[in-house]
Amino acid sequence: MAAGERGATTIADRVVAKIAAQAAREALGGVPAGGAAPHATVTVHHDIAHVRVGIELDYPSDIGGQCRAVRHQVTQRVRALAGMEVPEVVVRVEELHSVHSRGAAQGRIR
């Protein structure tokens, strides 16, 4: 038996979660000013990754479009880097950061 055919490779859930969080950040093009970076939790069972991603977005923005982009990017990156199937990516928008309230928080200049 060849060396490449012996043994097994196991990728920890937390490693796949880091891949997913980074992929979400890539899809969003960064983090909103004053916002937190995307985070993910993953459960792996027989090379199938079930992914949940929490994100913060600027408002107003195309929330649905950004969530679609996150789902697509996370699925592609987890497949490519971990070799796992991703049947579903649940995206949770945890906070919206208003461009208007940021200006108000900084005060008005006259």
Secondary structure, 3 states (H helix, E strand, C coil): CCHHHCCCCCCCHHHHHHHHHHHHHHHHCCCCCCCCCCEEEEEEECCEEEEEEEEEEEECCCHHHHHHHHHHHHHHHHHHHHCCEEEEEEEEEEEEEEHHHHHHHCCCCC
